[in-house]
Amino acid sequence: MKESRYADVVIAGGGASGLAAAIELGMKAPHLSVLVIEKMPEAGRKIRATGSGRCNISNTGAAGYSRIMKFFREIGLVTKAYDNGLVYPYSESAADVAELLFERALSLGVNFAFGEEVMSVKTVPADLVADPLPGSSNVFVINSVFKDRDGLENITTHASFLIMAMGGKAGPTFGTIGDGYRIARNLGHSVVTPVPALTGIECEEWEKDCSPCAVMLGGTRSAGVVSLYKDASHNFGEDTKIFEEAGEIQFTKYGLSGICVFNMTRHMRYDRRGGESLDDFMVRVDLFPDGDIREFIRDSRTGAFSGEPIGELLCTVLKGPLAEYIIRRSAEGDAEAFASRPVSSLSDEEAERIAANIHTLSFRPDQIRGWNDAQVTMGGVSMDEIKEATSESLLIDGMYITGELADRDFQCGGYNLSNAWITGLAAADSIAAKLQAD
Ligand SMILES: Cc1cc2nc3c(=O)[nH]c(=O)nc-3n(C[C@H](O)[C@H](O)[C@H](O)COP(=O)(O)OP(=O)(O)OC[C@H]3O[C@@H](n4cnc5c(N)ncnc54)[C@H](O)[C@@H]3O)c2cc1C
């Protein structure tokens, strides 16, 4: 069966940016019929998973922060900003945020079609249609499919405005598998190749399950500084450092993780066609960023514990598994024999090797974790083709591209949701303004 319907505005995707746009339209232009088409059975599935269930909703340093806070005040969401700039809902419940957004949209008269997947979009000049809504020179013909136990239903929706809010490819279990890219491409937009970001990295040193990294370090967390180097000639000198951040480094069963590592992955894009590869990157970890460990190691050779085994030298400086790993990695030859020698027997060269490993422990990335682990997509619809202030397509009048679908991604800390809210609000405000002007 084929159903046909009309809405003044269709929002494809009921995630963060789609919900913000829907509510704003409901408040600013209550006379419009607004339909959100969402392929999942409910709105805001991904929002529920954000901030480990707490929803890091914004950041005091995010672009448009005061506008975003005004919106949340208007819809009755109380937030709390912490000293580090991170903003959470006061309840610290991501599910509450998703629920509140959906309820507000419903109460403002927004319609939802759940379990319905947008498959394709075409445009028809508005002057070919009877009674077009003023403000857009196009009418959008949106084809979608509703699936249930009884089979498939094809639905065609005509709309005067379209907000493409289908997200990127990160977190596919929340409905985002990159549909928006195909649809945008078919409408003439260019898409910067999407790659996963804000995710962990797998390193060569973990290659085998029985490698010391996997066995000793898996599950260990440590404060430190991670640095990223990029150099096609693989020299990785100080001048090739492209990123550095302090934070908690998580050594997992596959490699490195933690917020500072997540942020680092945003700098690991490489041009495969241009001959670049992940081999051109090197990660270094400083496990003692507050000073120089050299003095401590040298002094230990003559101090009260000079007779202790080298294997125990670092037990007050680093977590046990890390201390053991550094000693092993600093040994040349039989690691066990090295670890059991007295600290007093350390040569200058050996002491220097241990210090260097603590300050510049190097890892070779061989894979960036995939879409299932990534929090955002790097890449998307080219920003050269989107009007930044309104989120409107520069190619198609009346079409808007919001949130992660566009080629815009940010570090951890509430910036990506901020981008979703602010671009959704901008699209809605632009539509409301166009209608007022006409
Ligand atoms: C686990 C996790 C935790 C995160 N935590 C944070 C955090 O704490 N703070 C932060 O700032 N950012 C966080 N992010 C990132 C943030 O959630 C996203 O950047 C943001 O949700 C993007 O909003 P969006 O509207 O562009 O897309 P989404 O919120 O992803 O919504 C897109 C919607 O479109 C629907 N859709 C897709 N294709 C179709 C189709 N063909 N037809 C109909 N519907 C479709 C999807 O089902 C989805 O509901 C996190 C991401 C993940 C995966």
Ligand as a Chemical Component Dictionary entry (heavy atoms), coordinates in Angstrom:
data_LIG
# 
_chem_comp.id                   LIG 
_chem_comp.type                 NON-POLYMER 
_chem_comp.pdbx_formal_charge   0 
_chem_comp.three_letter_code    LIG 
# 
loop_
_chem_comp_atom.comp_id 
_chem_comp_atom.atom_id 
_chem_comp_atom.alt_atom_id 
_chem_comp_atom.type_symbol 
_chem_comp_atom.charge 
_chem_comp_atom.model_Cartn_x 
_chem_comp_atom.model_Cartn_y 
_chem_comp_atom.model_Cartn_z 
_chem_comp_atom.pdbx_ordinal 
LIG C1  C1  C 0 27.759 6.714  23.143 1  
LIG C2  C2  C 0 27.775 8.193  22.798 2  
LIG C3  C3  C 0 27.906 9.123  23.808 3  
LIG C4  C4  C 0 27.936 10.484 23.486 4  
LIG N1  N1  N 0 28.029 11.389 24.511 5  
LIG C5  C5  C 0 28.021 12.717 24.224 6  
LIG C6  C6  C 0 28.035 13.690 25.278 7  
LIG O1  O1  O 0 27.953 13.357 26.475 8  
LIG N2  N2  N 0 28.103 15.009 24.923 9  
LIG C7  C7  C 0 28.126 15.414 23.609 10 
LIG O2  O2  O 0 28.201 16.617 23.367 11 
LIG N3  N3  N 0 28.049 14.520 22.600 12 
LIG C8  C8  C 0 27.983 13.177 22.872 13 
LIG N4  N4  N 0 27.888 12.275 21.845 14 
LIG C9  C9  C 0 27.731 12.788 20.451 15 
LIG C10 C10 C 0 26.283 13.289 20.236 16 
LIG O3  O3  O 0 25.373 12.354 20.772 17 
LIG C11 C11 C 0 25.988 13.485 18.751 18 
LIG O4  O4  O 0 26.959 14.337 18.185 19 
LIG C12 C12 C 0 24.590 14.093 18.531 20 
LIG O5  O5  O 0 23.587 13.247 19.037 21 
LIG C13 C13 C 0 24.335 14.329 17.036 22 
LIG O6  O6  O 0 23.023 14.828 16.888 23 
LIG P1  P1  P 0 22.282 14.680 15.489 24 
LIG O7  O7  O 0 20.961 15.292 15.640 25 
LIG O8  O8  O 0 23.143 15.143 14.399 26 
LIG O9  O9  O 0 22.131 13.102 15.271 27 
LIG P2  P2  P 0 21.559 11.970 16.199 28 
LIG O10 O10 O 0 21.325 12.450 17.584 29 
LIG O11 O11 O 0 22.488 10.835 15.981 30 
LIG O12 O12 O 0 20.128 11.667 15.567 31 
LIG C14 C14 C 0 19.948 11.242 14.245 32 
LIG C15 C15 C 0 18.610 10.533 14.176 33 
LIG O13 O13 O 0 18.276 10.284 12.817 34 
LIG C16 C16 C 0 17.659 9.017  12.713 35 
LIG N5  N5  N 0 17.819 8.551  11.324 36 
LIG C17 C17 C 0 18.959 8.237  10.689 37 
LIG N6  N6  N 0 18.705 7.858  9.436  38 
LIG C18 C18 C 0 17.365 7.960  9.266  39 
LIG C19 C19 C 0 16.489 7.696  8.177  40 
LIG N7  N7  N 0 16.940 7.248  7.000  41 
LIG N8  N8  N 0 15.162 7.896  8.346  42 
LIG C20 C20 C 0 14.657 8.342  9.546  43 
LIG N9  N9  N 0 15.443 8.578  10.615 44 
LIG C21 C21 C 0 16.787 8.400  10.471 45 
LIG C22 C22 C 0 18.414 8.182  13.725 46 
LIG O14 O14 O 0 17.680 7.032  14.103 47 
LIG C23 C23 C 0 18.634 9.169  14.857 48 
LIG O15 O15 O 0 17.601 9.113  15.814 49 
LIG C24 C24 C 0 27.842 10.912 22.129 50 
LIG C25 C25 C 0 27.702 9.967  21.117 51 
LIG C26 C26 C 0 27.661 8.615  21.440 52 
LIG C27 C27 C 0 27.508 7.587  20.330 53 
# 
loop_
_chem_comp_bond.comp_id 
_chem_comp_bond.atom_id_1 
_chem_comp_bond.atom_id_2 
_chem_comp_bond.value_order 
_chem_comp_bond.pdbx_ordinal 
LIG C1  C2  SING 1  
LIG C2  C3  SING 2  
LIG C2  C26 DOUB 3  
LIG C3  C4  DOUB 4  
LIG C4  N1  SING 5  
LIG C4  C24 SING 6  
LIG N1  C5  DOUB 7  
LIG C5  C6  SING 8  
LIG C5  C8  SING 9  
LIG C6  O1  DOUB 10 
LIG C6  N2  SING 11 
LIG N2  C7  SING 12 
LIG C7  O2  DOUB 13 
LIG C7  N3  SING 14 
LIG N3  C8  DOUB 15 
LIG C8  N4  SING 16 
LIG N4  C9  SING 17 
LIG N4  C24 SING 18 
LIG C9  C10 SING 19 
LIG C10 O3  SING 20 
LIG C10 C11 SING 21 
LIG C11 O4  SING 22 
LIG C11 C12 SING 23 
LIG C12 O5  SING 24 
LIG C12 C13 SING 25 
LIG C13 O6  SING 26 
LIG O6  P1  SING 27 
LIG P1  O7  DOUB 28 
LIG P1  O8  SING 29 
LIG P1  O9  SING 30 
LIG O9  P2  SING 31 
LIG P2  O10 DOUB 32 
LIG P2  O11 SING 33 
LIG P2  O12 SING 34 
LIG O12 C14 SING 35 
LIG C14 C15 SING 36 
LIG C15 O13 SING 37 
LIG C15 C23 SING 38 
LIG O13 C16 SING 39 
LIG C16 N5  SING 40 
LIG C16 C22 SING 41 
LIG N5  C17 SING 42 
LIG N5  C21 SING 43 
LIG C17 N6  DOUB 44 
LIG N6  C18 SING 45 
LIG C18 C19 SING 46 
LIG C18 C21 DOUB 47 
LIG C19 N7  SING 48 
LIG C19 N8  DOUB 49 
LIG N8  C20 SING 50 
LIG C20 N9  DOUB 51 
LIG N9  C21 SING 52 
LIG C22 O14 SING 53 
LIG C22 C23 SING 54 
LIG C23 O15 SING 55 
LIG C24 C25 DOUB 56 
LIG C25 C26 SING 57 
LIG C26 C27 SING 58 
# 
